[in-house]
């Protein structure tokens, strides 16, 4: 795409793909397409294929919705943050959406998020209200974690969840997250983040030290140093995410390794 066209793009989107369930990925992109069309905005889409030596089958997307689809392959599995950084390094849009391959946007999500950012120039990042597929709310905003919070939330059996429910609810900011806009939650989830692109570039995107997990914690804290963050309940998604312990021992290892990097950088809180 010529640079003159790229500079006219309101929205860019990046999705990092690594062996997602094919039907989930297809639905994510279909929902994204519908939300971009509903928002009546110019957009380009980056799909970062982290599958080593494997091609990626994508649905046919309408050229009148996306000005261009760019598939980035051949880099191998470089991780979540570094995958998104491939797109972030190229884009010159006004806004950039970081989207998980298992996050379904409601049809008016992008329209409402862009309208909010257009009206609030002091806000550089918005995050949505998220529901799990079963209809339960997922709390994407967090307070600064203690090691105990993370162990309970990620690995504890149900009986301990019940025993420490009040503590975990506080960590997930359930006392303040609701139907109103919430400004400056300390940490927000990376499954769906709409940034002002200039803010994201100023931060140099994700810290490449995090292969998987805690890259969004790190980016949230760095973002808060330069702009405001807003939880926007009118921006809605359905998210199929899961905890590390449910994904096998490799994910547990990656979680623990990234947690060590995070706490060494920002300070330990044990309980």
N, C-alpha and C positions, 0 to 999 in steps of 0.2 A: 504494500500500500504506500503511495507517495506520501512524503512528510506533510504536504499541505492538507491532505485528507485526514491524516492521523491527528493533526492539530485541531480538527473540527469535531473530534469524537468527545461526546459527553461522558460516556461510560466505557470502561474496559473491565473485563472479568477474567479471573484465572481460576482454573480447576485443576488440581493435581490428582492424577489417577494412578492407583497401584492395586490392581486386581480387585476392584470393587465388583459386587454382584452386577452382572450386565444389565438386568432390568432396573436396578436402582440408579445406576449411572444414566441410563437412557431417560428415566423419568426426571432425574435432576435437570438434565439439559432441556427436556421438553418444558418443564415448569419454568426454567430460566428464560427460555425463548418466549413463553407466554407473558412473563412479567416484563421483559424488555419491550415487547410489542405493546402491552397495555400502557407502559410509561411513555410511549411515543418518543423515545430517545435514540440517538445514534450510539451504536455499541460495536465493540469488537470482542471476540472471545478467544482466550488462550486455553488450550487443554495441554497440560504437561504430562506426557506419558512416561511414568517412572517404571514401566514394566521392562526389565532387561531383555533386549533382543526379541521383543514381541510387538507386533503391530496392534493397533487399537481400532476397534470397530465402533463408529459413532453414528447416531441417527442423522438423517438428512435434515439440516437446519435451513430455514428460509433466508435467502439472500437479502430480502427486504427487511429483515429483522436485524441480522448481524452483517455489518459492512464487510467483515472478514472473520474467518475462523483460522486460527494459527495453531497447528498441532506441533508440539516440540517433543521430538523423540531422539533416542540415541545416547542420551546422557546417563542411562542406567538409573538405578534407584538412588537418587541423591537426597532423599528425605523430603518431608513436607515443606519446611520453610525454604530450603534452597530451591525446591521446585517452583514455588511461587515467585522467588526472586528472579528466576529466568524471565518471567513476564514483567515483573515490576521494573527490571532494568531497561525494558524497551518502551513501555507505554508512555504516552504523552497526553493522556486523557485528563478530564477534569476530576472524575471520580473513578476509583478502582474498587471492585468487589472481589474479595477473597471468599471463595465458596467451596465447601466440602462436596465431594461426589455423592454424598448421601444426605444432602440438605435440600428439601423441596420448598421453593419460594411460593408463597401465596401470590395470586395474580397481581395484586396491587402493592406488593412489598417494595419493589424498586421505586415505583412512583412516589410512595409516601416517604421513603427514606431520602430520595433526592430532593423532594419538596422541603423536608425538614432541614437538610444541609443548606439549601439555597436560602432559607429564611434565617439560619443561624450561622453566620460566618465565623463565629468563635468556636464552633464545634468541628473537629477534624475527623471524628470516627463515630459511626452509629452501629449498634448491634441490635438484633431483633428479639422479639418474644418467640420462644421455641416450644413446640409440643413434641413429645415422643409419639410414635405411631399409635400407641394405645390411648392417646389423648391426655396423658399426664404432662404437666408443665415441666420443662427442663430449665433449670436456673443457670443461665449463661453468665451471670455476674457473680463475682466472688470477692470476698475479703482476702487479705493477704493470708496465705495458708500457714498453718503449723504442720510439722511432720506428722503429728497425731491425726490432724484433720485428713491429710492425704491417705494415710494408712487405713483409717476407718472408712473413708469414702470409696477407696479403690479396691480394698482387699478384705475388709472385715465381713464375717458372715451376717446374715439377716438379724440374728439376735443382738449383736453388738450395734448394728444400725439402729435398732429400736431403742436400745439402752442410751445411745448417744444422739438421739434424734434432735434434741434441742440444740446441741452443739453444732451438728451438721447443718441444721436449718439456718443457724446464724452465719456459718461459713458461706452458704449459698445465698445470703442476703434475702432470705425469704421474708424477713421482717419489714423490708422496704421495697422489694420488687413487686409491682402490681400493675395497675391500669394507667399509671401516670409515668411521664418521662422521668427518668432518673439520671441526673448528671454526675459524672465522674465516679462511677464504680471503680474500685481499685484495679480489678482484673476482669477481663471479658474473654469469652470463648472465641477461638479462631475458626469455628465452623462456618461463620458468616459474618464478615466484617466489611462495611462500606466506608472506605477512607476517601478523604481528599487526596488526590494522587500526589500533590506537592508535599503533603505531610509525610506520606509513605516513603517518598524518595528522600526527603530530608533525613529520615531515620535509617535509610539504606535497607529498608525491608526487614526481613527476619534475620535474626542472628544465626549464622550458619553453624554455630557450635551445637545447636539443638537439632538432632536428626529427626526426632519425633517426640512429642510431648513437651510441654512447658515453653515452646516457642511463642505461644500466644500470651502466656503469663509475662514473659520478658518483653514482648512487643507492647503489651498494655501499659506496663510501667514506664517504658521509654516514651510512649505516646503521651502519657499524662504530663510529661515534663515540657511538652511543646504546645499542647492544645487540650481542648475539653473532649471528653468521651460521653456519649449519651446512649442509654438503653431506651429504645423506641418501641413501646408496646404495640403500636399500630402497624409496625413492620413485622410480619409473622412468617414463620417457617415451620416445617415438620422435619425433625432431625432423627436419623437412624443411628446415632452414635452409641458407643458402648464403653465400658470401663476396661482398663488395660488387663485386669486379671481375667476377664472373660475371653481374651484373645490369645492366650497361651503364654508360655514362659519367655519367649523372645520379647513380647511386648512388656512383660513385667521388668525384664532387664533394661529395655530402652527407657521405660518410665523412671526406674531408679537412677539410671545414669544421668538423665536430663534433670531430675530433681536435685541431684548433687551439684550439677552445674548452676542451677538456678539459685540454690541456697548459698553456695559459695560466692555468687555474684551479689546477691541482695541481702543476705543475712539470714542466719538460722533462727527459726522459732520452733521449739520442740513440742510444746503443748500450751 
